Structure formats: C-alpha cells, structure tokens
C-alpha cells in the first residue's frame, strides 16, 4: 500500500481538478486512490459526486452510499445522496437522507434546500417553502434555494411571489438555467408571454441542451402570435424529435406538428424520461356488475372546478348508473369555491382532494379503494399527475378527453376516441389501444345554461351590420396560414369583422399588426374579454360563422359554438388535435362543414358568408340547445362510455391484454 502522504497528495490533486470542473481528469485519480485505499471516504464521496454531476444517478447512490458506510457522520454525503435519490424520483428516500444530514448539522443549507426539493415533489409545498426559507436564513446568497423557493410558491398558487423569488435568483446568477426556465414558466402562467420569451431565448443560449427548451420558446412565441420562421422551426423540432432528442414536451409539440407518429415519439421520449421505471399491471377484481359487484371507476383531474373539462363532464358524472358503477373523483387541483365545485362534490359518491399528497400516497389511497378503472383527464397538460398512474393504481388505466394525443406510456392501456378522430390508418400513432365510441369521443353536459338575453352588437364592440366571423380559440392556436385565409375573407367581404378572444395583450397587438401587414385595418379585429360561461355562450348568437383553427382545432370551444347554435367550418388534418371539430360536426349532423384542404376551407367559408339563407338553414338544423343531437345527448353518451368500461373491465377480469374495440350505438 502506498504511504498515506502519497495517497493524500493524489487525493488533493484530484480535488483541485474537480473544483476546477475537470471531471474527466479528476475521476481516474479518485479511482487510483481507491485502488490503494478502498475505504478512503473523500475519494468515495467525491467520485460519487462526479457520477451525480454527470447524471449517472444509480452509480452516484451506490458510491456515495459506500462513503456513508465509511463515515456516517458526514452531513454533506447524506445531502448529496438525497440529491441523487431525488433525481431517481425516490422522494421519500431523499427526504430521509436530508433528515439524516440535518440531524448531524441542522443549519446545513444544501441539505435544507434538498429537503425542500423532496418535500415539493411529495406534494408538500408549504413544508418545502419553510425548508427553503430556513436554507436562505442560513445562506442568503443561495440562488438555487431562491429558484426552488419560487417553485414552492408557484405550487401554492402564489405566482407574483414566485416571480419575485426567481428574479432575486437571477440577480445573483443571471445565467442560472433553472431560474431562467422557472421564471419563464411562471410568466407563462401569468400570460405574460412577451416577457417569458426572452428568458427562454437566454436559456437556450446558456444551456442549449436543456430538455424541452426549444419547444418552450417556440410555444411561448406562438402564444404571442409571433410567427417568424414558423414552418422552419416546426420542421426542425419534428426532425429532432424523430432523432430521439427531447427538444419539445408533448403538450406543446401536439399544437404544431402535422405528423401523428412524431407526436407518439415525443410522448414516448417524455414518458421514458419522467418515469423510467413503472409498476406492473394489477390483476383485475372478479365480477364488476355481472354478479352485483359494481365496477369502480375513478376520474383523476386537476380541473374539477370552474374549468372547461368540468363544464363538459359534470352531467356524465351525475348520470352514471350507480347500480352498476361506483364513481370516485380524485382532485389535485384548486378548490375555487365555485358553484361548479359544489356541483361536482355532489355528483360523486366519493370526492377526494389530494393536493397535499405525493404520487406514492395517492397510489396507496387508490389501491386501498379498490379502483377497477382509472380515467386520467389530464394526460400531459398543465398540472397533470401522470406519475400516479405510473405506479399502476388500477387494473385498467385510460387516457380520456384532456390530452389530444397518445401518452406514449406503458402504463396507459386505452385511449377513448371515435372513428372520425382516429381512423384505422392512424392506429400505429397510439401506444394505447383505441376504444371508438359511436358518435363522438367528446362528452357534453346537456344542462349547460345559456343566458336568455343576447347582448346587442354594440355592447359587444361589434358593428351593427356586416358579417361577423368568430374564432374564440386561445391565441396559440392561430397560425399564419389560417390567418392568411381569414384576412382574405375580410378584404373581400365588405363590412365584415373577425371576432377573437382577448387571450393576452401581446397576442392581440401582434394580430393587429399582422392584419395591417395583410392590408386589413386593425379595427376590423374585435377582441372579446373572457366572461362567465352562460354569458359567453349567449354572445355567440351575435356572430354569423365560427372559423376553426388548424392544426389545433377548437375542442371545447367548438362544442360551445355548436351548443349556442353557431355553425362552424373546420379543416380536418391527420392528427387527433386537428380532427376534433370534424368529430363534433359529424355528431351534430353537419358533416358538410368539414373540409380537407385549405382551399376548400376558404371556399366554404366564403360561400357561407355570401349565403344568409344557407346559414339560416344550418342554424335551424343545428338547433339551439338541441338535446336530441348525439353530441348533446348526455345520457346517450353515458350509456356508450359505460358499455366501454364494462368491456375493458371484463377483458381485464379474464386476464386478457388490452385490445382495441368499437362500442355499438344504442338505437
């Protein structure tokens, strides 16, 4: 064995290289030290730290664990072990490691910061905030803790305070990637997209390999209706996804790509990165309806309050056949105290608020409840908790309504669709097995109220006469090709206006500029503020024709228009998101309003604008609040989806793997 002074000299040389960021030079020296002294704590710990810095998390846990076995009284080793365990999503283990570090040194700022991270991922945002505040009390100049503190405040819904915390972190470290990312995201939450975009651009400059950052920047600019380089950027993101690069997240990628197979690839990349290990499928319970034992269906969502998803689904929740189905809600979103929240509380047999529970705790809860079918209403959209389903909370797990794409996840068995939404030629674009309902995949609540009084046009900022085109989609769905068509219609149809949602100030300003660049006066774009649903539905009567967006159609927004009696023209594409309005139009008996090319979309819109008698006929066929139409017949939909649940459950009960099937229509 080498003399101790030689070993120490080599270790100090490796440490100096490590501190300079020369990991490749330091690591072999640490290994050489360990070859001569296998229980050298410093070499074990710091070689483990190198694994952690490289993202080799399992190796880091193993090597740091060896160091802790040599010297269990080193708080920094427990803290670094927690960091590695956090990266492996072993949050409870990470929390325990932090607590061991803090038992040794209660004012250890890194351990307090890591403890906050573990608590935050366990759903304990208030406790996480307290831990970050303790870390900052010990070490005020700690940008990592400030950025993480912002994450806790964001999780608590305290967005202005979160923004201030991120900005303080960036004052200390202007090029801190996590703070740039987090600050940009909270500005997006606040719909301040024009302020968020420069932060994402800076993030890409300082950390070009940051996962999802290119897509975040692109999507943020789309929310501002900034379209420079649109086609090239969309194509570049699609090509990178096809190469296996995590350049965009599924929830933003779905909004612009035209290729369903690329969407599946994006979702698979995301799922594999977020949940590299998933639980095995659960065995099904016997029975479930046939022998008197009800099928237990659990709906999981963050949107069980005043939200579009709730407005679509409340009637279904109330209508479920309780002699055959036990129905539970798992809510991980806010309780807004609204009448809708109260209605949903009454609609379910069991309404479980789990905002403060970790994925593991929630999975344990659902296992205890004996859920047969878990229906995820979020997919990968904002505030999702797909990690719950990765733990396999039910024998059958279903992707429905909230996410217009495959989740690409091995833990999701089925996706609910219809024959218009996912034709046979697109089946390979879905990792789930496809269940096709006979009318439309989209549920609607036939109790949705529309104000009796229709406001005068002047009250709405519209001209007293002239044709009113309408598109109340969020701004990120408006794309240059469709906008070109809209502007040609305005130029050619004298006195016409385009009525849009006032989604955010940057988008409205951009759209006015884009109109003027196309020879249309900016005041021919009229922006509508957000209103309560019943008033919003009523104002549709002041419009003449709804123009759909592409490649991300109107979804709930389309059913709102049709429910209010406003005809809609859509362009049908190849992706789920670009086929929703076609599905809805078929289910309202208006398939002639579905087009398959931009030229046909423009021609049909032009024809309808010039044909008031034809438009009146369409309105008459559509009917206002016509519950006889399949799209708006809640009980008919209820019977169809219950039939689907029975088939899923029976198949699982036989031990058969999931299989695609079609639900037969009721007469």
N, C-alpha and C positions, 0 to 999 in steps of 0.2 A: 504494500500500500504506500502511496505517496505521502510524504510528510505533510502534516496539517497546514503548514505555512504555504506549501505549494498549492494545495487544494484551495485554500482561501484566496491566494493570489489569482488563480484561474477564475474562481467564482466572481471576484471583484472585477476582473476584466470582462466577463460575460455580463455582469450587472451594468457596467458602464456602457457597453454596446446596446444593451436592452433599453436603457434610459434614453439613448440617442435614437431609438426606433429601429435599430438594425437587428430585427428579429432573426433573420436568417444567419447572421454572424454569431449571435448570442446562443442560439439553441444548441448547436453542436458542442459548445464549451460546457453548457449545463450538463449535457449528456455525458461528456467526458468526466466531469466532476462526479456524477452519479455512478459511473463505471468504477470509480475508485472509492467512493463512499456512498453506498446505496441509501443511507438514511440521512443524507445532507438535506436538512429542512429547506434552506434557501433555494437550492437547485431544484428540489421537487416542486416547491411552491411557484417559483418564477418560471420554470418550464411549463407548469400547468397554466400560468398566466399567459404565456405565449400561445398555447392552444386556444385559450379563451379569446385572445385578441385576433386570432385567425378564424374564429368561428367554429373551431373544432371542439364542440361543446362536450360531447361524451368523453373525449380524451382529457379535456380540462377537468371535468368532475373526477375522473379516475386519478389523475396525477395530483390534483390539489387534495383529494381525499387521502392519498398516501402521505402528503406533507402534514396534514392534520393528525394522522396517526402517530407521526413522529413528535409533533408538538401541538397538542390540542389547545394550548393556551395562547395561540396567536390569533387575535381578532381579525386581522386583515385576511388571513387564509379563509376563515369562515365567511367573511364578506364576499370574497372573490368566488368562493364555492357557491354562494347564493346567486351571484351574477350568472354563473354558468347554468345553474339549475333553472333560473328564470328563463334563459334562452331556450331551454328544453321544455318549457311550459309546465315544469314541475313546481307549481307556485307554492303549494303547501310546504314542500321540502325546502324551497328557497326561503320562505318565511322562517322556518325553524332554524336554518343556518344563520340568518340575520340575528335571530334572538340569541343564539349561542355567542355570536360576535359581541352583541351588546351586553350580554351578561359579563363578558370579560372587560369591555370598555364601553360604558353607557353613552359616552359622548363621541363615539366613532362616526364621523359624518358620512363616510361611504356606506357603512352598514345601515345607517338610518335612511339614506337615500335608497339603497337596495331593498330595505324593508318596505318603504313606501311603494316601490315598484311591484313587489309581491302582493301587497295588500290591494293595490289598484287592480291588478289582474285577477284577484279573488273577488272583485266586486265591492270592496270595502273602501270606497273613495274617501269618505270622511276620515277614516283612520289613516289612510295613506297621506292625506293632506297634513294631518298632525305630525306624521313622521318626517315629511319633507320640511315642515316648519322647524322641527327640532334640529334637523341637519343644518338648516340655514342659520339658526341661532348660534350654533357652534362655529359654522364656517360660512360667513355671509357671501363671500366671493366664490360661489359654487354654482356655475351656470347649469350644470347637469341637474342639480336639485331644483333650480328655478324652472327649468323646462318641464321637468316631471311634475312639479307642483302645478304648473299650468294644466297638465293632463288631468290631474285630480279635480281641479276646479271645472274643467270642461265636462268631466263625467258628472259633476254635481249640477251642471246647467248654469254655472256662474261664468258665462262667457266673457264679459268685459274684464273680470278679474283674471281669468286665464290669459287673455290677450296681454294684459299688463305684465304678468309673470314671464311670458315668453319674451316680451320686449326687453325686460330687465336682463334676461339671459343673453340676448343678442347684443346688448350694450357692452357686456363683459367679453363676449366672444362673437364678433359679427358674422363669422363664417361657420358657426356651430350647426352642423347639418340637422340634428334632431330638432333644434329650436326653430330653424328655418321651416322645416317640414310642419312641425306642430303649429307654429304661428300662422302659416298659410292655411292650414286646415281649419283653425278656429275662425279665421276671417271668412272662409267659405261658409262656415256655419252661420255667420252673421250676414251672409250675402254681400260681402264687401269684396267681390271677386277681383275688381280692378286693383285693390291693394294686395290681394293674395298672389296674383300672377307674378309680380317682380320677385317675390320671395322664392317661389318655385323655380324661377329662372336662375336666381342666385344659387339655389340648392343644386341645380344641375351643373352649374359652373364649378362648385367646390367639391361636389360628390357625384360625379357623372354616373356612377354605378348604383346609386341609391335605388332600391326596388320601387317601382311604380311611379317614380318622379316624373319621367317624360309624359306619361299619361295624365298625371295630376295637372301639370302645366297646361297641356292641351285642353283638358276638360274645363279648367278654370277660364281659359280664354274663350272657349265656346259658351260658357255661361255669361260672358261679356258680349257675346255675338261678335267676337273678333275672329275673322275667318282667313286672315292672311296665311297662305301656304296650306290651306285646309286639306286638299287632296293629297299633297305630298306627305304631310305629317301623318294622316290617317294610314296611308300606304306603308310608311316607314314603321309605324307601330305594329301594324299587322304582320309585316315581314319579320320584325324582331320577335314577336310572339311565336310565330311559326318556327323560328330558330331556337325556341325554348328560353327566351330572355324575359324576365319579369319587368317589363317596361310599362305595363298598364295593369290596373286592377279590373276585375270583371265588371264591376258596377259602372265604370266609365267606358271601358272598351266596348261594351254592348251598345253604347249610344251612337257609335260612328261606323263600326266595321260592317261590311256588307257580306261577310263570309261566316256562315254558321259553324263550320269546322274550326275556324280560327277562334271563335268565341268559346267553343268547348276546350280548345287547347289552353286558352287564357285561364279559364276556370280551373282546369286541372293543375296548372302551374301554381295557382294561388292556393288551392286546397292542399297540395303536397307540401308547400312551404309552411302553411299555417298549422296543419295537423299531420305531421309526418307519421304519427302512429295513431291508429284509430281502433276502437273496440270492435270485437267480433259481433256479428248479428246475434240478437237474442232469440231464443225459442219462443214461439207463439203460445199463448194460453189456449187451452182447449175450449171448444164451444164458441161463444160470442154470438148471441142472437138465436141460434138454432135450438138450443136447449134452455132458453130462458136467461142465460147469462149475457148481459149486454156487452157490446163492443165499446171499449173505452177509447174515445177519440180526444186527443189533446191538441189544441191550437196554440202555437208559440209565436209571439209577436211583441214588438216594441210600440205598436200603433193602435193599442186598444184604448183610444181616447178620441178626441176630436181630430180625425185624420181620414184621408180618402179610403184607406183599407177598411176602417170601421164602418164608414158610410156604405160601402159595398156589401159588407158581410153581416151586419147586425141582424138583418132579417133571417138569414140562414141559421145563425146561432140560436135564435129564438124558435125556429121552426123544426129543428132536429127532432126526430121521433124518439122520445125518451123511453118508450117501451123497448127499443132495440139498441139505443146508443146512450152511453154515459159521456157527457161532454164537459171537458175541463179547459179553462184558459190559463195559460202561463204568460204573464205580462212582465216584461223587463223594460218597459218604457215609463214615462211620467204619468202620474195621476193628476190630470189637469182640472179635476173637479167639475167637469162639464156634464151637461145632461147626457151626452153620448156615453161618457164613462159610467154614469149611473145606470144607463140602459144596459150596457154590456155586463155590469156586475149582476144585474137581474137575469140576464139571458143564459148564463152558465150555471150548471149545478155547483161548480167549484171554480172560483176565480182566485188565482194565486199570484200575488205580487212578489216578484223575486229580484227586485232591483239590487238588493244588497247581498245577493248570494253569488258564489262562484259557480263556474260551469260544473265543477265536481259536486257541489252541494245541490245544484239544480238537478243534475243527473240522478243523484241519490234520492231526491224527493220524488222524481217521476218513476224511478224503479219501484219505490215504495207504494205508489199509487196504482201500479199495475196497468200502465198505459199500453194499449194494443197498437194504436196508430198515432204517430206524432206528425202533425201537419205544420211545416215551417212556412210562415207567411212573409218571411224577410229575405231568404236567400242571402246574397252578399250585399244587400243595400244597407244604408246607414243604420247604425245601432243594432246590427244583427248580432246574434249569439249562436252562430253555427257550431261553435265549439261544444255546445251542449249535445248536439246530435252526433258529433264525432265520438262522443262517449257511448252512443247507442242507448237511447232511453226507451226505445220501443222496438218490437219485432219488425214493424213496418214504419218507414220514415219517408215523408212525402214533401216535395218541393211544389208549392202552390201559390199562385197569384202575385206575390211580391217581387219576384225576380224573373224577368223575361228572357231566360237563357238556361242552359244546363248549368248545374252547380259543379259538374266535373268531379264529384266527391264520391268515394266508395261507400260512404255511409248514408247516401240518399238513394232510396230504392225506386221511387216513381216520380214522374212529373205529370201534372194534370194539364191536359191540352184539349184540342178538338181537331177535326180533320182539316179545317182551313188553316189553323195555326201551325201545325206540324204535319205536312204531307209526308207520305211514305218515303219520298226521295231524300228527306232531311233526317231520317231517324238516326243515322250514324253520328249526327252532330250532338247527340244527347247521351250522356253516360247513364242516365236514369231510363227505366222502362216507361214507355209512354202510355198513359191512360187517356183515351179520347172520349170526351163527353159528346152527346149527340147534337146539341145546339151550339153553345159557345162555352169555352172554358170559364168565362167570367161570370161570377155571381153578381146579382144586383138585388138591392133591397126595395121591394115594391111599396114600402112605407115612406120612402123619401118625400119630404114635403117641399112644395114649390109655392112661393108667395103668390097669393091670388092677384095682387096688383103688379102689372108690368110698368116699370118706370117709363116716363116719356123719354124719347131720344135725347132731347135737350138736357135732361137731368143726367144722362149718361155721357155727355160730351160728344154725342153723335149728331150729324146733320139731320134736319127734319125730313129731308128727302134724299134720294140716292141709295145705291145698292151698298149694303154693309156685309163685307166679308169678315169672318170672325175666325180667330185661332187662339184659344185660351191655354195653349200649352206653355210649360215653363220655357224660358228663353234658350236653354242649352239645346233644345230640340230643333230650333230653327237653323237651317243650313243654307249655304249660298245658292245652291241650285233651286231649291224650293222658293227661296226669297226672290230669285230672278223671275220665276213664274208669277208670283204674287204682284210684283211690280209691273210686269207686262199687263196683267189684268187691270191694275189701277190706271195705267197710262191709257189703255184702250177703252175703258168703260167710264164714261164721263160722270163725274159726281160721286164715284164710288170711294169708299174708305176701307181701311183694314183695321179691325178692332183686335187689339192684342192685350195680353196680360202684362201689367206693370210689375214684372218679376223683380228687377233690380235696376237701379239708376244707370249703371254703366251699360247694361244691355239696351235700355230704352234709348240712350244717347247714341249708341252705336247703330241701332236700327234706323234712327232718323238720318244719320249721316249716310248709311248705305242706301236709303231711299233716294236721297238727293243725288247721290252719285249715279243712280239709275234714272234720273230725270223725273222723279216724283217728289212733290213738295212734302216736307216733313210733317206738315199738319194734316196730311191725309192718313197718317198713322195715329190712331186714337188708343190711348193706354188706359186699361181698366184696373182700378185698385182691387185688392182682394176683399171679398165680402163673406159674410156667413152663407152657408150652403144654400138655404132656401131662397135668399135674395139673389145669390149668384145664378142659380138655376132660372129664376124668373127673368133675369136680364137677357138670357139667351133669346127670348121672344122678340127682342129688338133687332136681332141680326137676321140676315137672309140666307146665308150659306156658311157652313163651317169648312175651312180648308185645313186638311190634315198636314202634319209634318212627316218628314222622311229623312233618314231611315228609322227614326224612333217615332212611331205613331203616337197619337193620343190614345191613352188607355182608359183610366177612369174619366179623364176629360172628355173622351169620345162618348162614353155612356151618359155622362151629364148632358151633353148636347142632344143626344137622341132621346133621352128621357124628357127633356124640355121641349121636344118636338122640332128640333132644328136639324135639317138634312146635312149630311157630311159627305164630302168627297175625299177618298183616300187613295194613296199609291201603295200597292202591295209589293213587298220585296221578298227576299229569301230568308231573312232571319225572323225569329219569334217576335222581336220588338217591332218589326216592320209589317207584321201580319195581324196585329191585334184588331185594328179598326175593321179590317176585312171580316174577321170573325164576328164582330159585333153587328156589322151591316147584314151579313147573312142571317143572323139570328133575329133581326128586325124586319126581314123580308125585303131588303133593299140591296140585293147583290149588284144591281146595275150601277151603283155608286162606287164600286171597287174598280180601280184602273191598274194596269200593269206596266205602264211606261210614263215617263214624264210628259211626253207629248199628249198622250191620252188624258192624263190628269188635267193638263191645261185646257185641252179642248172641251172636256166635260164641264169644267168649272165655267168656262166661257159660255157654253150653251145654256147652262142653268141660269146664269146671270142675265141672259137675254130672254129667258122664258118664264115669266112670272106665273103663267098658268101651270106649267110643268112643276115648278117649285111648290105651288099650292097643292097640286095633286100628291106630291111626295109627302108634304106635311100631313095631308089627310090620311094617307096610307100609314104613315108612321104613327100618327096619333099622339096626343099628349097624355102622358101617364097611362099608356095603354098596357094594362097588366096582362092582356091576352097574348102579347108578343112573347115568344120564348125567352128573349133576353131579359124581360122584366117580370117573368113569372117565377117568383122566389120558390114557391112550393114545388113547381116542376123541376127546378134546378136541384132542390133539396133531395127529391126522390132519386135523381140521376146520380148525384155525388154519394148518396148513401149506398146506392147499388154498387158504386165503385169501391167504397170502403169495405162492403161485405165481401166482394171478390178478392180484394187484397188480403183481407184477414183470413178468408178460407184457404187461400193458396198458402199463406204462411203457416196456417194450422196443419196443413198436410205435409209441411216440411219442404215444399217446393220453392225454388228460387223465384224471384220476381219475374214477371213476364208481361209484355205489352198486351193490352186488350182494349176493346171498344165497348162502351156501355150502350145498350139498346134503348131507343127512345120509348117513353111512355106515350100511349095514344092521346 
